[in-house]
Amino acid sequence: MSDPTVIHGNFTIVRHYRASPAKAFDAFRDPAKKRRWFVESDGFHVDSFEMDFRVGGTERSCFRFVADKPIEEGTPCINDTVYMDIVEGARIVTAYTMTVGEARISSSLATVEFLPDGTGSKLIFTEQAAFFAGGDGIAMRQQGWEELIDRLARFLEGTL
């Protein structure tokens, strides 16, 4: 029997923020805010970021890796996203693909939920992914999202 051509995986990340659900949601909705915590990083050279935040709208980020990543410096990475469902202040569902170099490495369904939690909010991020040959895999993808969700916390606290 041959090896599978697709590896499936899923994970959930839960974080609590001092910011309200509306403020956390806005960090996903506003292009300038999302670019700041989601795309701009010391680990990447950003080539472009575009988003149309509405059901059926798209988001595209293009960047290149820097030398300290496990991928060769300068290798391009593209995230192509479609907004599948948006409930104002409460939920965002996206479908997205990642391409590294010339290879599409994965397709995912991601859900972000924003819930009231005392005086702040609880964010629940769930991803269901299909990883193709040469893909990053579930552990590396979860680590990447944990870093992004932590950057979001710093953004919401005003320290990013």
Backbone bond lengths (Angstrom), bond angles and torsions (degrees), N, CA, C in turn:
res aa  C-N    CA-C-N  psi(-1)  N-CA   C-N-CA  omega(-1)  CA-C   N-CA-C  phi
1 M - - - 1.456 - - 1.526 108.85 -
2 S 1.332 117.74 135.72 1.453 121.57 -179.02 1.526 111.15 -83.62
3 D 1.331 115.39 163.40 1.465 121.36 178.98 1.523 110.17 -69.07
4 P 1.334 117.42 150.43 1.473 119.70 177.24 1.529 110.15 -66.34
5 T 1.316 116.46 151.74 1.463 120.75 178.61 1.525 112.04 -91.69
6 V 1.330 116.25 -9.61 1.459 121.90 179.29 1.525 108.44 -136.14
7 I 1.321 115.72 133.77 1.463 121.93 174.09 1.530 106.98 -110.15
8 H 1.325 116.50 127.02 1.461 120.90 -179.35 1.524 110.48 -101.57
9 G 1.307 116.11 148.46 1.460 120.64 176.80 1.512 110.74 -161.19
10 N 1.316 115.25 163.80 1.464 120.08 176.38 1.516 109.31 -150.71
11 F 1.310 115.36 159.26 1.466 121.61 177.34 1.515 108.94 -157.28
12 T 1.318 115.21 161.69 1.468 122.83 176.57 1.524 108.52 -132.31
13 I 1.319 115.38 137.05 1.464 122.75 176.31 1.523 107.30 -120.76
14 V 1.324 117.54 130.57 1.467 122.34 178.41 1.528 108.10 -118.66
15 R 1.324 116.23 130.35 1.461 121.18 177.20 1.526 109.02 -135.23
16 H 1.320 115.22 149.45 1.462 122.73 175.91 1.526 107.44 -112.38
17 Y 1.328 115.76 133.97 1.461 121.88 -179.16 1.526 109.71 -123.71
18 R 1.319 115.67 151.09 1.458 120.16 174.19 1.521 111.13 -74.76
19 A 1.325 116.74 -19.59 1.466 122.09 179.52 1.528 110.71 -74.87
20 S 1.313 115.72 152.82 1.466 121.19 178.25 1.532 110.47 -67.58
21 P 1.340 117.24 160.03 1.468 119.30 174.32 1.533 111.67 -56.60
22 A 1.331 117.27 -37.73 1.469 120.54 -179.74 1.527 111.12 -63.07
23 K 1.329 117.33 -41.21 1.468 120.50 -179.78 1.533 110.35 -69.48
24 A 1.325 117.82 -40.61 1.462 120.56 177.53 1.532 110.37 -64.84
25 F 1.327 116.83 -42.91 1.468 121.65 177.40 1.522 110.30 -59.54
26 D 1.326 116.88 -43.68 1.460 121.80 -178.84 1.530 112.09 -60.74
27 A 1.327 117.42 -30.57 1.465 120.99 178.04 1.525 111.58 -67.43
28 F 1.319 117.47 -19.44 1.467 122.43 174.68 1.531 111.00 -92.06
29 R 1.329 117.78 -29.48 1.464 122.95 -173.81 1.523 112.79 -83.20
30 D 1.305 117.63 -40.27 1.460 122.69 -174.01 1.537 110.21 -81.88
31 P 1.341 118.83 119.42 1.467 120.58 -175.95 1.527 114.39 -57.34
32 A 1.323 118.57 -41.60 1.469 120.55 -179.33 1.524 111.05 -66.35
33 K 1.331 116.78 -40.66 1.462 120.44 179.19 1.527 110.50 -67.99
34 K 1.332 117.15 -45.58 1.468 119.55 -178.51 1.526 110.56 -64.44
35 R 1.313 117.51 -41.62 1.468 119.98 178.24 1.529 109.87 -56.22
36 R 1.326 116.88 -41.63 1.472 121.58 -175.88 1.526 111.90 -60.93
37 W 1.348 118.15 -49.22 1.471 119.24 -175.48 1.529 112.89 -92.31
38 F 1.331 117.50 -25.72 1.461 121.07 -172.77 1.527 113.62 -93.33
39 V 1.334 117.49 -36.60 1.458 120.25 -172.35 1.526 113.19 -109.42
40 E 1.334 116.95 -43.46 1.462 119.97 -175.51 1.521 110.12 -76.69
41 S 1.323 115.46 122.84 1.461 120.81 -177.21 1.511 108.93 -158.95
42 D 1.329 116.45 157.15 1.456 120.47 175.83 1.528 111.72 -65.70
43 G 1.323 117.22 -19.72 1.459 121.00 -175.85 1.514 115.29 -84.47
44 F 1.350 117.18 -4.94 1.455 119.59 -174.46 1.522 111.60 -142.74
45 H 1.306 116.12 150.07 1.462 123.11 168.24 1.525 105.44 -98.21
46 V 1.321 118.74 116.64 1.464 122.38 -177.79 1.527 109.40 -82.63
47 D 1.332 116.22 124.78 1.462 121.54 175.48 1.522 110.57 -93.39
48 S 1.332 118.05 -41.19 1.462 120.68 178.29 1.523 110.78 -163.11
49 F 1.337 115.23 156.52 1.456 122.44 174.72 1.515 107.39 -149.66
50 E 1.329 116.36 122.79 1.458 122.13 179.58 1.515 108.50 -135.30
51 M 1.333 117.00 141.14 1.460 118.89 175.91 1.518 111.38 -149.20
52 D 1.327 114.05 146.44 1.461 124.16 177.42 1.527 105.50 -128.92
53 F 1.342 115.69 91.13 1.460 121.92 -171.14 1.524 111.18 -79.22
54 R 1.314 115.26 90.80 1.465 123.41 175.19 1.524 106.64 -164.01
55 V 1.322 117.25 157.32 1.459 120.13 176.89 1.526 107.88 -59.26
56 G 1.312 116.55 126.79 1.459 122.62 -175.67 1.518 112.99 89.85
57 G 1.331 116.99 -12.20 1.461 121.59 178.15 1.518 110.56 -74.37
58 T 1.317 115.71 167.46 1.463 120.55 -176.96 1.526 111.25 -123.78
59 E 1.311 113.32 162.80 1.459 122.13 174.24 1.521 106.36 -138.80
60 R 1.327 116.74 139.10 1.457 120.14 178.44 1.517 108.78 -140.74
61 S 1.326 115.08 126.50 1.457 120.04 173.79 1.522 108.17 -122.04
62 C 1.327 114.81 133.28 1.465 122.21 178.41 1.525 107.44 -123.38
63 F 1.317 115.82 126.20 1.456 119.81 -179.73 1.520 109.69 -148.88
64 R 1.330 115.59 168.73 1.463 122.41 177.45 1.520 109.25 -124.66
65 F 1.305 116.40 143.03 1.457 122.19 -179.06 1.525 110.90 -72.99
66 V 1.352 115.76 149.30 1.463 121.28 172.07 1.523 108.10 -97.33
67 A 1.324 116.34 174.05 1.466 122.21 -169.40 1.524 115.32 -62.54
68 D 1.328 119.81 -25.26 1.464 119.48 -173.92 1.530 113.80 -84.02
69 K 1.310 118.50 3.92 1.466 122.27 179.31 1.530 109.53 -91.90
70 P 1.345 117.67 162.17 1.467 120.02 -179.96 1.530 113.50 -73.16
71 I 1.328 116.62 1.94 1.465 122.27 179.14 1.518 107.42 -113.39
72 E 1.322 117.12 144.98 1.459 122.33 -176.15 1.532 111.74 -54.19
73 E 1.330 115.24 136.80 1.463 120.67 -179.65 1.527 110.17 -55.76
74 G 1.328 115.27 138.49 1.453 121.02 178.22 1.513 114.44 88.94
75 T 1.343 117.56 -9.57 1.463 120.04 179.35 1.527 109.05 -64.89
76 P 1.337 117.07 127.33 1.467 118.89 -179.92 1.524 112.51 -76.42
77 C 1.324 115.06 148.19 1.457 122.77 174.89 1.523 107.16 -134.38
78 I 1.328 115.72 135.56 1.459 121.19 -179.80 1.522 108.99 -128.06
79 N 1.321 115.95 130.80 1.467 122.61 171.48 1.522 107.12 -109.37
80 D 1.322 116.82 120.26 1.461 122.72 174.86 1.520 107.55 -111.25
81 T 1.334 116.31 120.56 1.460 122.67 -172.55 1.527 110.70 -124.31
82 V 1.333 115.61 144.99 1.463 122.58 171.63 1.530 107.38 -123.68
83 Y 1.337 116.32 131.24 1.465 120.81 176.51 1.526 108.49 -79.68
84 M 1.327 116.19 115.41 1.459 122.44 -175.83 1.528 112.78 -91.31
85 D 1.342 116.27 -35.37 1.467 121.29 -177.25 1.519 108.35 -154.65
86 I 1.320 116.29 137.12 1.462 121.92 176.16 1.518 107.77 -137.54
87 V 1.333 116.42 124.47 1.455 122.36 171.11 1.526 105.01 -116.33
88 E 1.310 116.01 112.13 1.462 122.22 -173.45 1.522 112.40 -46.22
89 G 1.321 115.77 122.71 1.454 122.53 176.74 1.514 115.71 73.20
90 A 1.322 118.72 -0.81 1.466 120.24 -172.68 1.525 115.46 -128.63
91 R 1.354 118.03 -35.82 1.475 117.86 -172.65 1.527 110.61 -157.62
92 I 1.341 114.67 143.35 1.465 122.46 171.88 1.528 106.62 -135.59
93 V 1.333 116.33 129.49 1.460 121.45 175.59 1.525 107.63 -120.97
94 T 1.328 116.71 128.74 1.458 121.68 179.15 1.520 110.39 -127.84
95 A 1.321 114.78 155.41 1.459 122.25 168.29 1.520 104.80 -117.58
96 Y 1.343 116.85 131.88 1.456 117.72 -178.75 1.514 112.34 -145.05
97 T 1.328 114.62 154.20 1.461 121.83 174.57 1.520 108.27 -120.06
98 M 1.332 114.71 149.10 1.467 121.15 174.92 1.515 108.60 -117.33
99 T 1.326 114.82 135.95 1.456 122.03 175.43 1.517 107.57 -123.81
100 V 1.329 117.06 130.51 1.461 122.48 176.17 1.521 106.79 -120.32
101 G 1.331 115.87 123.74 1.460 119.16 -172.98 1.522 108.01 63.11
102 E 1.312 116.33 -125.15 1.466 121.09 179.28 1.528 112.55 -100.30
103 A 1.328 117.93 -0.28 1.467 121.36 -172.65 1.520 112.73 -105.37
104 R 1.324 116.09 126.77 1.464 119.89 170.10 1.523 106.06 -73.90
105 I 1.338 117.44 122.74 1.466 120.33 -174.10 1.521 114.27 -104.04
106 S 1.365 117.62 -18.20 1.458 118.06 -178.60 1.518 111.88 -166.31
107 S 1.325 114.08 160.18 1.461 123.03 168.61 1.521 106.60 -133.07
108 S 1.331 116.34 137.71 1.462 120.26 -173.72 1.516 112.08 -139.51
109 L 1.317 114.35 156.31 1.459 123.45 168.29 1.526 105.03 -115.42
110 A 1.323 116.91 122.33 1.467 121.17 -177.88 1.528 109.72 -122.42
111 T 1.327 115.41 136.30 1.458 122.23 178.99 1.524 109.06 -123.61
112 V 1.326 115.65 130.04 1.464 121.14 175.43 1.517 106.85 -118.98
113 E 1.344 116.01 124.21 1.456 121.71 177.79 1.520 108.86 -113.98
114 F 1.327 115.95 140.72 1.461 123.16 -179.39 1.527 107.65 -120.40
115 L 1.323 116.81 113.81 1.460 121.36 -175.89 1.527 110.55 -120.78
116 P 1.341 117.83 143.98 1.466 119.66 173.61 1.531 109.44 -62.71
117 D 1.328 115.57 141.61 1.466 121.02 -179.88 1.522 107.58 -146.77
118 G 1.327 116.36 91.62 1.458 120.09 -175.87 1.517 109.23 63.05
119 T 1.339 116.77 -124.53 1.463 120.64 178.10 1.523 111.91 -91.82
120 G 1.328 117.41 0.86 1.455 121.88 -179.00 1.515 112.25 -122.57
121 S 1.315 115.36 -140.60 1.456 119.96 -178.30 1.523 111.22 -144.87
122 K 1.294 113.84 159.64 1.459 122.88 174.80 1.525 106.03 -116.80
123 L 1.323 117.08 126.19 1.450 122.31 176.77 1.519 107.90 -106.87
124 I 1.321 116.24 130.05 1.467 121.79 175.75 1.526 107.06 -119.23
125 F 1.322 116.02 115.65 1.465 122.09 178.97 1.522 108.12 -109.89
126 T 1.333 117.41 124.53 1.462 122.02 178.60 1.519 108.79 -126.61
127 E 1.320 116.23 131.11 1.462 121.04 176.83 1.517 109.97 -123.69
128 Q 1.332 115.26 136.30 1.459 123.41 172.11 1.518 105.31 -118.72
129 A 1.342 117.55 121.51 1.457 119.64 -170.04 1.520 112.51 -130.80
130 A 1.333 113.44 151.09 1.462 122.60 170.29 1.521 106.07 -116.44
131 F 1.340 116.46 117.66 1.452 122.27 -178.63 1.523 109.28 -102.56
132 F 1.329 116.21 129.67 1.452 122.04 -177.94 1.525 109.88 -96.07
133 A 1.309 117.78 172.01 1.469 122.17 179.86 1.525 109.71 -49.63
134 G 1.323 116.33 128.97 1.457 121.90 -178.81 1.512 113.84 82.80
135 G 1.339 117.38 3.43 1.454 121.13 -179.65 1.516 112.47 -70.62
136 D 1.326 115.80 166.16 1.459 120.84 -176.38 1.518 113.38 -74.21
137 G 1.317 119.14 -26.76 1.460 121.33 178.91 1.510 112.76 86.54
138 I 1.324 114.67 164.41 1.458 121.00 -171.29 1.535 112.96 -65.28
139 A 1.336 117.92 -42.14 1.468 119.86 -177.20 1.524 111.46 -64.03
140 M 1.330 116.51 -44.58 1.458 120.20 -179.16 1.538 110.62 -68.46
141 R 1.332 117.35 -37.71 1.464 120.74 179.31 1.527 110.24 -66.19
142 Q 1.331 117.02 -43.42 1.460 119.34 178.81 1.521 110.51 -62.55
143 Q 1.323 117.28 -42.36 1.463 120.62 177.95 1.531 110.68 -59.69
144 G 1.330 116.46 -42.29 1.457 120.44 178.81 1.519 111.80 -61.64
145 W 1.347 116.49 -43.61 1.465 119.64 179.13 1.521 111.76 -69.77
146 E 1.324 118.07 -34.98 1.469 119.39 176.27 1.527 110.16 -61.40
147 E 1.330 116.83 -40.48 1.463 120.44 177.12 1.528 110.61 -63.74
148 L 1.330 116.96 -42.41 1.469 120.31 179.13 1.527 111.68 -64.90
149 I 1.320 117.12 -44.41 1.466 121.06 -179.47 1.537 110.32 -65.51
150 D 1.326 117.30 -33.42 1.470 120.64 174.69 1.528 111.03 -69.68
151 R 1.345 117.25 -36.49 1.472 120.45 175.00 1.529 109.83 -63.57
152 L 1.330 116.26 -38.55 1.463 120.41 176.73 1.525 109.78 -59.23
153 A 1.323 118.05 -42.73 1.473 121.13 178.56 1.526 110.70 -58.56
154 R 1.329 116.38 -46.21 1.464 119.64 179.27 1.539 111.14 -64.38
155 F 1.325 116.55 -37.53 1.454 120.53 176.75 1.529 110.55 -62.14
156 L 1.328 117.17 -47.28 1.462 121.34 -179.32 1.516 112.15 -64.42
157 E 1.326 116.98 -30.65 1.465 121.11 178.34 1.531 112.25 -83.55
158 G 1.330 117.04 -7.03 1.462 120.49 179.56 1.505 114.19 81.89
159 T 1.326 118.69 16.57 1.461 121.02 -179.11 1.534 112.45 -104.40
160 L 1.314 116.78 5.73 1.476 120.13 178.50 1.509 108.59 -116.10
